[in-house]
Amino acid sequence: MDKGRNGKFVLGITLICIGFLLILSTFGVIPSLGRLISKFWPMIFIFISLLFHAGYYSNKNNVGLLVPGGILLTLGVVFQTAELWDIYGVMWPGVILAPAVGLYELYYFGNREKGLLIPVGILSAISLFFFTFTIGNLRGLSKFILPAGLIFAGLIILIKDQRNSKKSNDDYSDI
């Protein structure tokens, strides 16, 4: 099949599928398109972010594409989570976290400029600060998320400190 016919074939199949979905929606077999879009609109952000990330991975010189990619990916995840469980009152600090994720991707995949870590740290800390207050709006086991996170962070610090001290002791044993 040549390119022209291949494109028409894909377009034809797409239109047929959309038509069947609309008919099924009309008969109530599946939710209406409007209802699906109203519930899953943040997936648009996630899809666009994947295009930015694909642009970077197709040409690694375009590291700047990761900033909007990371921002849109984080916003998409935050909004989709909030939409599915109706927890916008809990998830809003994720909006503050979004630029930090984009800048961290730029740092990690770029030239590792230390200056990028300053806004990443500030925005992450502000977001975490507000998350600690909003997480209380959840019910059930969610009240244990913050204490468990603090315990986990403390364990990581202790384990890393123990490894570093063991490594430095091993360095001195060679003398």
Contacts in CASP RR format, 6 or more apart in sequence:
PFRMAT RR
TARGET T0000
AUTHOR 0000-0000-0000
METHOD contacts of the structure
MODEL  1
MDKGRNGKFVLGITLICIGFLLILSTFGVIPSLGRLISKFWPMIFIFISL
LFHAGYYSNKNNVGLLVPGGILLTLGVVFQTAELWDIYGVMWPGVILAPA
VGLYELYYFGNREKGLLIPVGILSAISLFFFTFTIGNLRGLSKFILPAGL
IFAGLIILIKDQRNSKKSNDDYSDI
1 9 0 8 1.000
21 30 0 8 1.000
21 33 0 8 1.000
22 33 0 8 1.000
24 30 0 8 1.000
25 31 0 8 1.000
25 32 0 8 1.000
25 33 0 8 1.000
39 83 0 8 1.000
39 84 0 8 1.000
40 80 0 8 1.000
40 83 0 8 1.000
41 79 0 8 1.000
41 83 0 8 1.000
42 75 0 8 1.000
42 76 0 8 1.000
42 77 0 8 1.000
42 78 0 8 1.000
42 79 0 8 1.000
42 80 0 8 1.000
42 83 0 8 1.000
43 76 0 8 1.000
43 80 0 8 1.000
45 72 0 8 1.000
45 73 0 8 1.000
45 75 0 8 1.000
45 76 0 8 1.000
45 79 0 8 1.000
46 72 0 8 1.000
46 73 0 8 1.000
46 76 0 8 1.000
46 77 0 8 1.000
46 80 0 8 1.000
48 69 0 8 1.000
48 72 0 8 1.000
49 68 0 8 1.000
49 69 0 8 1.000
49 70 0 8 1.000
49 71 0 8 1.000
49 72 0 8 1.000
49 73 0 8 1.000
49 76 0 8 1.000
50 73 0 8 1.000
52 65 0 8 1.000
52 66 0 8 1.000
52 68 0 8 1.000
52 69 0 8 1.000
52 70 0 8 1.000
52 72 0 8 1.000
53 65 0 8 1.000
53 66 0 8 1.000
53 69 0 8 1.000
53 70 0 8 1.000
53 73 0 8 1.000
55 62 0 8 1.000
55 65 0 8 1.000
56 62 0 8 1.000
56 63 0 8 1.000
56 64 0 8 1.000
56 65 0 8 1.000
56 66 0 8 1.000
56 109 0 8 1.000
60 109 0 8 1.000
63 106 0 8 1.000
63 109 0 8 1.000
63 110 0 8 1.000
64 106 0 8 1.000
66 102 0 8 1.000
66 105 0 8 1.000
66 106 0 8 1.000
66 109 0 8 1.000
67 102 0 8 1.000
67 103 0 8 1.000
67 105 0 8 1.000
67 106 0 8 1.000
68 102 0 8 1.000
69 102 0 8 1.000
69 105 0 8 1.000
70 98 0 8 1.000
70 101 0 8 1.000
70 102 0 8 1.000
70 105 0 8 1.000
71 98 0 8 1.000
71 99 0 8 1.000
71 101 0 8 1.000
71 102 0 8 1.000
72 98 0 8 1.000
73 101 0 8 1.000
74 94 0 8 1.000
74 97 0 8 1.000
74 98 0 8 1.000
74 101 0 8 1.000
74 102 0 8 1.000
75 95 0 8 1.000
75 98 0 8 1.000
78 91 0 8 1.000
78 94 0 8 1.000
78 95 0 8 1.000
78 97 0 8 1.000
78 98 0 8 1.000
79 91 0 8 1.000
81 87 0 8 1.000
81 91 0 8 1.000
82 88 0 8 1.000
82 89 0 8 1.000
82 90 0 8 1.000
82 91 0 8 1.000
82 92 0 8 1.000
87 137 0 8 1.000
87 138 0 8 1.000
89 134 0 8 1.000
89 137 0 8 1.000
90 131 0 8 1.000
90 134 0 8 1.000
90 135 0 8 1.000
90 136 0 8 1.000
90 137 0 8 1.000
90 138 0 8 1.000
91 134 0 8 1.000
92 130 0 8 1.000
92 134 0 8 1.000
93 126 0 8 1.000
93 127 0 8 1.000
93 128 0 8 1.000
93 129 0 8 1.000
93 130 0 8 1.000
93 131 0 8 1.000
93 134 0 8 1.000
94 127 0 8 1.000
94 131 0 8 1.000
96 123 0 8 1.000
96 126 0 8 1.000
96 127 0 8 1.000
96 130 0 8 1.000
97 123 0 8 1.000
97 124 0 8 1.000
97 127 0 8 1.000
99 119 0 8 1.000
99 123 0 8 1.000
100 119 0 8 1.000
100 120 0 8 1.000
100 121 0 8 1.000
100 123 0 8 1.000
100 124 0 8 1.000
100 127 0 8 1.000
103 116 0 8 1.000
103 119 0 8 1.000
103 120 0 8 1.000
103 123 0 8 1.000
104 116 0 8 1.000
104 117 0 8 1.000
104 120 0 8 1.000
106 116 0 8 1.000
107 113 0 8 1.000
107 116 0 8 1.000
107 117 0 8 1.000
107 120 0 8 1.000
132 146 0 8 1.000
135 142 0 8 1.000
135 143 0 8 1.000
135 145 0 8 1.000
135 146 0 8 1.000
136 142 0 8 1.000
136 143 0 8 1.000
138 145 0 8 1.000
END
